[in-house]
Amino acid sequence: MKYDLYKDDLINICKTASTEDLEALSADIREFLVDKVSKTGGHIASNLGIVELSIALMKVFDSPKDKIIYDVGHQSYVHKILTGRAEGFDSLRKYKGMSGFPKSRESEHDVYETGHSSTSVSAAYGMAVARDLAGDDYQVTAVIGDGSFTSGIVYEALNNIGDNQTKMNIILNDNGMSISHNVGAMHKYLDKLRSSKRYDDAKSSVKTALNKVPVVGGPLKKGLKNSKEKLKYSVITTEGHVIESLGIKYFGPVNGYDINNMVNIIKAAAAYEGPTLIHVLTKKGKGYHWAEMYPRKFHGISAFDPKTGELLSKGGGASYSKVFGEKLTELASKDDKIVAIAAAMGTATGLIPFYEAHTERYFDVGIAEEHAVVFAAGLAKLGYKPVVAIYSSFLQRAFDYLIEDVALQNLHVIFAMDRAGLVGADGETHHGQFDISYMSMIPGMTILAAADGNQLAEMLEFAVDMEGPVAIRYPRGSSEGEHLRLRKFKGYNNVISEGTDVTILAVGAMLDEALAAADILKSKGYDVGVTNVAVIKPIDTSWSAIKSRVVATVEDNALIGGFGELFNAEYSDADFDIVNIGIPDQFIEHGDIASLRKICGMDAESIAEKVMEKL
């Protein structure tokens, strides 16, 4: 390696080094990323693709005075290296280690925290307006991918920005894909822009030629401005240039690996007195053979062998997502009214088998959760059975539409809430810790929670024949529990054992922690019962017959608004005492699930301790 990424002043190197040296720095960073992420896991493909662009931004702009906002933020690894955090990669995404997303507490260079998609343009606009109101002078730049560019909030922002003509920069990092294949008219439009290199070549040739014409060359070049604009419109697309029609100056497409050209264009955009969009073409996984071949696999990956690209751990059994996708595919073979809807996460939510078997009934709407929910409502209104598969933390984005469009009309839409509860290494922005809270307040909403893969499959089969809206929540990872096979789900909860001292009501995947806590309590001489809470809402009215001294509710959801509060409201006058155990009223950092459950007081030892305190 030419550079010491731990000790060298990389920001200064970006500003002063030759192009050749910056290319060497790019190679060093790629080598570093593959080495480190192969040990810790993380989002590697997107970061390998954005190395030169990140360097060019540091060369042109003065961070942190100039504000650079990375949309989603999982592609900010290079930014972290350049801003002096290479040493943090040994603990990347580990408990108490460096986050895989921008975090202000880590560095002043992380000027805005991101984790969900498509918010960078709005945030950058807010910062640019704040700058102008304060009379300050600095650049504000949003770096957003083509996948994120499909989200509606981006166009709300562009509409506002183009109208107000606020000076700011948008860099569209276009690698042609996200976790799933990009979809929609905007994706097709970007395809046209990617093929518009003829325009750049033509414009450059005309400008070069006119510069050589003495006396009249300058006036002719100026006079042909309108002709050049017509050339741009006719070559890029017959429908007209969407970005510039919104009042935003377009630059590109630009080769994302030509540092000199990128620097020149970023400088030109920065000098423009108004909003700009620079369209940069990159390749996901650039420079690492396996990531280039399998960019989806290497989008977010656990530890792997850098030589072979193979995962070091194959995991413990089929994931909940895999079980969900295979069962839904099976059910759709018997019921042609079943439709699957994804929001740019079809692969991650296990829907590829459904797509392959029932292509005409599979709809990926892109990063547009709000649209997904209302689209499902329209299908349900006319007798179809839409199953909307979205991560718990992403479904929050569509909260209003869950109420107004689905529940208010009592439509039969099934929400498969993947990654419910604590998800681990992705941290605060990705934990599904609020879904019981925001779903349970909606009238008519049925909420189910799967304790294992078998129960998830049974719940899905049960749900497609229900009426009204229903949500099924299940966690990330292996669907195999340590408990014995539960009785087949038929719409009610499973009483596993009864106890006179305490009954533990364990929501969904918290069952194994509850059973382990029960063993600890039994070793202390207590008589303990455990119930698998498969149906969160409507609340089970049979629990009034519980004869235990104490009832403990255990859930992987926020305590506020969670199952425990529902239980308290229903049984406030009961003869037993109640203790609620769940995620406290705070955002939970990243780390392994076992560590996070412990700090939340949700592990078996903590559950037993809290129960004994109440007893």
C-alpha positions in Angstrom: 0.0 0.0 0.0 1.3 3.5 -0.9 -0.5 5.3 2.0 -0.9 4.6 5.7 -4.7 5.0 6.1 -4.4 5.1 9.8 -1.8 7.9 10.1 -1.7 9.9 6.9 -3.6 13.2 6.6 -5.9 11.8 3.9 -8.0 15.0 3.5 -4.9 17.0 2.7 -3.7 14.2 0.4 -7.0 14.4 -1.5 -6.5 18.1 -2.0 -2.9 18.2 -3.0 -1.9 14.8 -4.5 -1.5 14.2 -8.2 -4.1 12.2 -10.1 -1.8 9.2 -10.2 -1.4 9.3 -6.4 -5.1 9.6 -5.9 -5.6 6.5 -8.0 -3.1 4.8 -5.8 -5.1 6.0 -2.8 -8.2 4.5 -4.3 -6.6 1.2 -4.7 -5.3 1.3 -1.1 -8.8 2.0 0.2 -10.3 -0.8 -1.8 -7.8 -3.2 -0.5 -8.4 -2.0 3.1 -12.2 -2.3 2.7 -12.1 -5.9 1.5 -9.7 -6.9 4.2 -11.7 -5.2 7.1 -15.2 -5.9 6.0 -14.4 -9.6 5.2 -13.7 -9.9 9.0 -16.6 -7.8 10.4 -19.3 -8.0 7.7 -21.0 -4.9 6.4 -22.0 -3.0 3.3 -19.1 -3.4 1.0 -20.3 -3.4 -2.7 -21.7 0.2 -2.6 -18.5 1.5 -0.9 -16.2 -0.1 -3.4 -18.1 1.7 -6.1 -17.9 5.1 -4.6 -14.2 5.4 -3.7 -13.1 7.9 -6.4 -16.2 10.0 -6.0 -15.6 10.3 -2.3 -12.1 11.4 -2.9 -13.2 13.9 -5.5 -15.7 15.4 -3.0 -12.9 15.8 -0.5 -10.6 17.4 -3.1 -13.2 20.0 -4.0 -15.0 20.7 -0.8 -13.8 21.8 2.6 -15.4 19.3 5.0 -16.9 19.8 7.6 -17.5 23.4 6.8 -18.9 22.3 3.5 -21.7 19.8 4.2 -21.7 16.4 2.5 -24.8 14.2 3.2 -24.7 10.5 2.2 -28.2 9.2 1.5 -29.0 6.0 3.4 -25.4 6.2 4.7 -24.3 2.6 4.3 -21.9 3.9 1.6 -20.1 6.3 3.9 -17.2 3.9 4.7 -14.9 5.7 2.4 -15.9 9.0 3.8 -15.1 7.6 7.3 -11.6 6.4 6.2 -10.8 9.8 4.6 -11.9 11.7 7.7 -9.6 9.8 10.0 -11.6 6.8 11.2 -9.7 3.9 9.7 -8.9 2.4 13.1 -12.6 2.1 13.8 -13.1 -0.6 11.1 -11.8 -3.3 13.4 -15.0 -2.8 15.4 -17.3 -1.9 12.6 -21.0 -2.6 13.5 -19.9 -4.4 16.7 -21.4 -3.5 20.1 -19.7 -0.3 21.3 -17.8 -0.1 18.0 -18.0 2.2 14.9 -21.4 2.5 13.2 -22.0 1.4 9.7 -23.9 4.7 9.1 -23.0 8.4 9.5 -23.1 9.3 13.2 -22.5 12.9 14.5 -21.1 11.5 17.8 -18.3 9.9 15.8 -17.1 12.8 13.8 -17.9 16.4 12.9 -17.6 15.3 9.3 -20.8 13.4 9.7 -23.0 16.4 9.4 -26.3 14.6 9.1 -27.3 11.1 10.3 -29.0 8.8 7.7 -30.2 5.2 7.7 -33.4 5.2 5.8 -33.5 6.0 2.1 -34.1 9.1 0.1 -33.9 11.8 2.8 -30.6 13.4 1.8 -32.0 15.9 -0.8 -34.6 17.3 1.6 -32.1 17.5 4.4 -29.5 19.2 2.2 -32.1 21.7 1.1 -32.9 22.5 4.7 -29.2 23.1 5.4 -28.8 25.2 2.3 -31.7 27.4 3.4 -30.3 27.6 6.9 -27.0 28.8 5.4 -28.7 31.5 3.4 -30.8 32.7 6.3 -27.7 33.0 8.5 -25.8 34.8 5.7 -23.1 32.1 5.6 -21.1 30.9 2.6 -20.4 27.2 2.2 -21.4 24.3 -0.1 -24.1 21.8 0.7 -24.1 18.5 -1.2 -26.4 15.4 -1.1 -25.0 12.1 -2.4 -27.9 9.9 -3.4 -28.1 6.6 -5.3 -30.3 5.7 -8.2 -32.3 3.3 -6.1 -33.1 6.0 -3.6 -34.0 8.3 -6.4 -37.2 6.3 -7.0 -38.7 7.5 -3.7 -41.5 10.1 -3.8 -39.9 12.3 -1.1 -37.0 13.1 -3.5 -39.4 14.6 -6.0 -41.2 16.6 -3.3 -37.7 18.1 -2.5 -36.8 18.6 -6.2 -40.0 20.4 -6.8 -39.3 22.8 -3.9 -35.6 23.3 -4.7 -36.2 24.0 -8.4 -38.9 26.5 -7.6 -36.8 28.4 -5.0 -33.5 28.1 -6.9 -31.5 27.5 -3.7 -27.8 27.0 -4.4 -26.9 23.4 -3.5 -25.6 20.3 -5.2 -27.1 16.8 -5.7 -24.8 14.0 -6.8 -26.7 11.1 -8.3 -24.5 8.0 -7.7 -25.8 5.8 -10.4 -24.6 2.2 -10.2 -27.7 0.9 -12.0 -29.0 -1.2 -9.1 -29.9 -1.4 -5.5 -30.6 -4.4 -3.3 -33.2 -5.6 -5.8 -33.4 -4.6 -9.5 -34.4 -1.0 -9.8 -37.9 -0.5 -11.2 -40.1 2.2 -12.6 -40.2 4.9 -15.1 -37.4 6.9 -13.5 -35.1 3.9 -13.7 -35.9 3.7 -17.4 -35.2 7.4 -17.7 -31.8 7.0 -16.1 -31.1 4.2 -18.5 -31.6 6.7 -21.3 -29.3 9.2 -19.6 -26.6 6.6 -19.2 -26.6 6.1 -22.9 -26.3 9.8 -23.6 -22.5 9.9 -23.9 -22.9 11.0 -27.5 -24.2 14.3 -26.2 -21.2 15.0 -24.0 -18.8 14.1 -26.8 -20.7 16.3 -29.3 -20.9 19.3 -26.9 -17.1 19.0 -26.2 -16.3 18.8 -29.9 -18.3 21.8 -30.8 -16.8 23.9 -28.0 -13.3 22.9 -28.9 -13.8 23.6 -32.5 -15.3 27.1 -32.0 -12.5 28.0 -29.6 -10.1 27.6 -32.5 -12.0 30.0 -34.8 -10.4 33.5 -34.6 -12.5 36.6 -34.0 -15.9 35.1 -34.6 -15.4 31.9 -32.7 -16.4 33.3 -29.3 -19.6 35.0 -30.5 -20.6 31.9 -32.5 -20.1 29.7 -29.4 -22.3 32.0 -27.4 -24.9 32.2 -30.2 -25.1 28.5 -30.5 -26.1 28.1 -26.8 -29.7 27.5 -27.8 -28.6 25.0 -30.4 -26.6 23.1 -27.8 -29.6 23.0 -25.5 -31.7 21.6 -28.4 -29.0 19.1 -29.1 -29.1 18.0 -25.4 -32.8 17.6 -25.4 -32.9 15.7 -28.7 -30.0 13.3 -27.9 -30.7 12.5 -24.2 -34.4 11.8 -24.6 -37.2 12.8 -26.9 -39.4 13.6 -23.9 -37.1 16.4 -22.7 -34.7 16.6 -19.8 -36.7 16.0 -16.6 -34.1 17.4 -14.2 -33.6 20.7 -16.0 -37.3 21.1 -16.6 -37.6 21.3 -12.8 -35.2 24.2 -12.7 -32.1 22.2 -11.7 -28.9 22.4 -13.7 -27.8 19.0 -15.0 -24.2 17.9 -15.4 -23.4 14.5 -16.8 -23.4 11.6 -17.2 -19.8 11.5 -15.7 -17.5 8.5 -15.5 -17.2 7.9 -11.7 -13.7 6.6 -12.0 -12.2 9.6 -13.9 -11.1 11.7 -10.9 -9.9 14.7 -13.0 -13.2 14.9 -14.9 -15.3 14.5 -11.7 -13.3 17.2 -9.9 -13.7 19.6 -12.8 -17.5 19.0 -13.0 -18.0 19.2 -9.3 -16.1 22.6 -9.3 -18.3 23.8 -12.2 -21.4 22.8 -10.3 -20.2 24.4 -7.1 -19.6 27.7 -9.0 -23.2 27.6 -10.4 -25.5 30.1 -8.7 -28.4 27.7 -8.3 -29.3 24.0 -7.7 -27.3 21.4 -9.6 -27.4 17.7 -10.2 -24.3 15.8 -11.2 -25.0 12.4 -12.7 -22.1 10.1 -11.9 -21.9 6.6 -13.3 -20.3 4.0 -11.0 -20.2 0.2 -10.6 -21.3 -1.6 -7.5 -18.4 -3.7 -6.1 -15.8 -2.0 -8.3 -12.3 -3.5 -8.0 -13.2 -6.7 -6.1 -14.0 -9.6 -8.4 -16.6 -11.3 -6.2 -18.5 -8.1 -5.4 -18.6 -7.1 -9.0 -20.0 -10.5 -10.0 -22.5 -10.7 -7.1 -23.3 -7.2 -6.1 -26.6 -8.1 -4.3 -24.8 -10.7 -2.2 -22.2 -8.2 -1.2 -24.6 -5.3 -0.6 -24.8 -6.2 3.1 -22.8 -9.3 4.0 -21.5 -11.1 7.0 -17.8 -12.1 7.4 -16.5 -13.8 4.3 -13.3 -15.3 2.8 -11.8 -12.5 0.6 -10.2 -15.1 -1.7 -13.3 -17.0 -2.5 -16.1 -14.6 -1.5 -17.8 -17.3 0.5 -19.4 -16.6 3.8 -17.5 -17.9 6.8 -20.7 -18.9 8.6 -23.7 -20.4 6.8 -26.1 -19.5 9.6 -28.4 -21.7 11.6 -31.2 -23.0 9.4 -33.6 -21.3 7.1 -34.2 -17.6 7.7 -37.7 -16.2 8.5 -37.6 -14.4 5.2 -36.9 -17.6 3.3 -39.7 -19.4 5.1 -42.1 -16.5 4.4 -41.2 -16.4 0.7 -41.5 -20.1 0.1 -44.8 -20.4 2.0 -46.4 -17.5 0.2 -45.3 -19.0 -3.2 -47.0 -22.2 -2.2 -50.2 -20.5 -1.1 -50.3 -18.4 -4.3 -50.2 -21.6 -6.4 -53.6 -22.5 -4.8 -55.1 -19.0 -4.7 -54.9 -16.8 -7.7 -56.1 -13.8 -5.7 -52.8 -13.6 -3.7 -50.5 -10.8 -4.9 -47.0 -10.0 -3.5 -45.8 -6.4 -3.1 -42.2 -5.4 -2.3 -40.6 -2.0 -1.8 -37.2 -2.5 -3.5 -36.5 -5.3 -1.1 -37.9 -8.4 -2.9 -34.6 -10.3 -2.5 -34.1 -9.4 1.1 -37.7 -10.3 2.1 -37.5 -13.7 0.4 -39.9 -13.0 -2.5 -37.7 -14.2 -5.3 -39.4 -17.7 -5.4 -42.8 -15.9 -5.7 -41.5 -13.7 -8.5 -40.2 -16.7 -10.4 -43.4 -18.7 -10.0 -46.0 -15.9 -10.2 -44.3 -13.1 -12.1 -47.6 -11.5 -13.2 -48.7 -11.2 -9.5 -45.4 -9.8 -8.2 -45.0 -6.1 -7.9 -41.8 -4.3 -6.8 -42.8 -0.6 -6.4 -39.3 0.7 -5.6 -38.4 2.6 -2.5 -41.9 3.8 -2.1 -43.5 2.3 1.1 -46.4 4.8 1.1 -47.3 3.9 -2.5 -47.0 0.2 -1.7 -49.6 0.4 1.0 -52.1 2.5 -1.0 -51.5 0.3 -4.1 -52.3 -2.7 -1.9 -55.5 -1.0 -0.7 -56.6 -0.6 -4.3 -56.0 -4.3 -5.0 -57.8 -5.4 -1.9 -60.8 -3.1 -2.7 -61.5 -5.2 -5.8 -61.1 -8.6 -4.1 -57.4 -9.4 -4.3 -55.3 -10.5 -1.3 -52.2 -8.3 -1.4 -49.3 -9.4 0.9 -47.0 -6.4 1.5 -43.5 -7.5 2.6 -41.6 -4.6 4.2 -39.1 -4.3 7.0 -40.7 -3.2 10.2 -38.6 0.0 10.5 -39.4 0.9 6.8 -43.1 0.4 7.1 -43.3 3.2 9.7 -42.8 5.5 6.7 -46.3 4.6 5.5 -48.1 5.1 8.9 -50.8 7.5 7.6 -51.8 5.2 4.8 -52.1 2.2 7.1 -54.9 4.1 8.8 -56.6 6.2 6.1 -56.4 3.8 3.2 -56.4 0.3 4.6 -57.8 0.2 8.2 -60.5 2.9 7.7 -62.0 0.8 4.8 -61.3 -2.5 6.7 -59.5 -3.9 3.7 -57.9 -7.3 3.7 -54.2 -6.4 3.3 -51.6 -8.6 4.9 -48.4 -6.9 6.1 -45.4 -9.1 6.5 -43.2 -7.1 8.9 -39.7 -8.5 8.4 -36.9 -7.6 10.8 -39.2 -6.9 13.7 -37.5 -6.4 17.1 -33.8 -5.8 17.5 -31.9 -6.4 14.2 -28.3 -6.2 15.4 -25.4 -4.6 13.5 -27.4 -2.0 11.5 -28.4 -0.3 14.7 -30.8 2.5 15.6 -32.2 3.2 12.2 -33.0 -0.4 11.4 -34.3 -1.9 14.7 -38.0 -2.8 14.3 -38.8 -1.7 17.8 -42.0 0.3 17.2 -44.3 -1.8 15.0 -46.5 -3.2 17.8 -46.9 0.3 19.1 -47.9 1.9 15.8 -49.9 -1.0 14.6 -51.8 -1.7 17.8 -53.4 1.8 18.0 -55.1 1.2 14.6 -58.7 0.1 15.0 -59.4 -3.3 13.3 -55.8 -4.3 12.9 -54.9 -7.9 13.8 -51.3 -8.3 14.9 -49.6 -11.7 14.9 -46.1 -12.6 16.1 -44.2 -15.7 14.9 -42.0 -17.6 17.4 -40.4 -19.7 14.7 -40.5 -20.6 11.0 -43.2 -23.2 11.3 -45.5 -20.8 13.1 -44.8 -18.1 10.6 -45.9 -20.4 7.7 -49.0 -21.3 9.6 -49.8 -17.7 10.4 -49.5 -16.8 6.8 -51.8 -19.6 5.7 -54.3 -18.5 8.4 -54.0 -14.8 7.5 -54.9 -15.1 3.8 -58.3 -16.4 4.7 -59.0 -13.7 7.4 -61.0 -10.5 6.9 -59.7 -7.0 7.4 -56.0 -5.9 7.8 -53.5 -8.2 9.5 -49.8 -7.7 10.3 -47.4 -10.6 10.9 -44.2 -9.6 12.7 -41.0 -11.8 12.7 -37.4 -11.1 13.3 -34.2 -11.3 11.3 -32.2 -14.4 11.0 -32.7 -18.1 11.6 -36.3 -19.3 12.1 -35.2 -22.3 14.2 -35.9 -21.9 17.9 -34.6 -23.9 20.8 -38.1 -24.7 22.0 -40.0 -27.8 21.0 -42.4 -27.6 18.0 -45.4 -25.6 19.0 -49.0 -26.6 18.4 -50.3 -25.6 14.9 -51.4 -22.0 14.9 -55.2 -21.8 14.7 -55.7 -18.2 15.7 -55.0 -18.3 19.4 -52.1 -18.4 21.8 -50.2 -21.5 23.1 -50.1 -22.2 26.8 -46.9 -24.2 27.2 -47.0 -24.6 31.0 -48.8 -23.1 33.9 -47.4 -21.8 37.2 -48.8 -20.5 40.5 -46.0 -18.0 41.2 -45.5 -16.4 37.8 -46.8 -16.7 34.2 -44.5 -15.3 31.5 -46.3 -14.1 28.4 -43.7 -14.2 25.7 -44.4 -12.4 22.4 -43.3 -14.2 19.3 -39.5 -14.7 19.1 -39.0 -13.8 22.7 -40.2 -17.3 23.6 -36.8 -18.9 24.0 -35.6 -16.1 26.4 -38.7 -16.6 28.4 -38.2 -20.4 28.6 -34.6 -19.9 29.7 -35.8 -17.3 32.3 -38.4 -19.9 33.5 -35.6 -22.4 34.0 -33.7 -19.9 36.1 -36.8 -19.2 38.3 -37.6 -22.9 38.7 -34.0 -23.4 40.0 -34.8 -20.8 42.6 -37.9 -22.7 43.7 -40.6 -20.8 41.9 -43.5 -22.4 40.1 -43.5 -20.9 36.6 -45.7 -21.0 33.5 -45.0 -19.8 30.0 -47.4 -18.8 27.2 -46.4 -18.2 23.6 -48.2 -15.0 22.6 -48.9 -15.5 19.0 -51.8 -13.1 18.8 -51.0 -9.6 20.1 -54.2 -7.9 19.0 -57.0 -8.5 19.6 -55.9 -9.0 23.2 -56.7 -12.5 24.6 -59.6 -12.3 27.1 -58.9 -15.7 28.6 -55.9 -14.4 30.5 -58.4 -13.2 33.2 -58.3 -16.8 34.4 -54.5 -16.8 35.2 -54.0 -17.9 38.8 -50.3 -16.8 39.2 -49.2 -14.1 41.7 -47.3 -12.3 38.9 -47.7 -12.0 35.2 -44.6 -10.9 33.2 -45.0 -9.7 29.6 -41.9 -10.0 27.5 -41.6 -8.4 24.0 -39.0 -7.1 21.6 -40.8 -3.9 21.0 -40.8 -0.5 22.8 -42.5 -0.7 26.2 -44.4 2.5 25.3 -47.4 1.4 23.3 -46.3 -2.2 23.2 -48.0 -5.5 24.1 -47.4 -4.9 27.8 -49.3 -1.6 27.8 -52.2 -3.4 25.9 -52.2 -6.1 28.6 -52.1 -3.5 31.4 -55.1 -1.7 30.0 -57.1 -4.9 29.7 -56.1 -6.4 33.1 -55.5 -3.4 35.4 -58.1 -4.7 37.9 -56.9 -8.4 37.8 -55.7 -10.2 41.0 -52.2 -10.6 39.8 -49.3 -8.1 39.7 -47.9 -7.2 36.4 -44.3 -6.6 35.2 -43.6 -5.4 31.7 -40.3 -6.2 30.0 -39.3 -4.8 26.6 -37.2 -2.2 24.9 -36.8 0.9 27.0 -37.7 4.5 25.9 -34.5 5.1 24.0 -32.8 4.4 20.7 -30.7 1.2 20.8 -27.2 1.2 19.4 -25.8 -1.4 17.0 -24.3 -4.7 18.2 -25.0 -8.4 18.4 -28.5 -9.4 19.5 -27.4 -11.0 22.8 -25.6 -7.9 24.0 -28.5 -5.6 23.0 -31.0 -7.7 24.7 -28.9 -7.6 27.8 -28.6 -3.9 27.9 -32.3 -3.6 27.4 -33.0 -6.0 30.2 -34.6 -8.5 27.9 -32.2 -11.5 28.2 -33.2 -14.5 30.3 -31.1 -13.5 33.4 -32.6 -10.0 33.4 -36.2 -11.3 32.9 -35.7 -13.7 35.9 -34.3 -10.9 38.0 -37.1 -8.5 37.3 -39.7 -11.2 38.0 -38.1 -12.1 41.4 -38.0 -8.4 42.3 -41.8 -8.2 41.7 -42.4 -11.5 43.6 
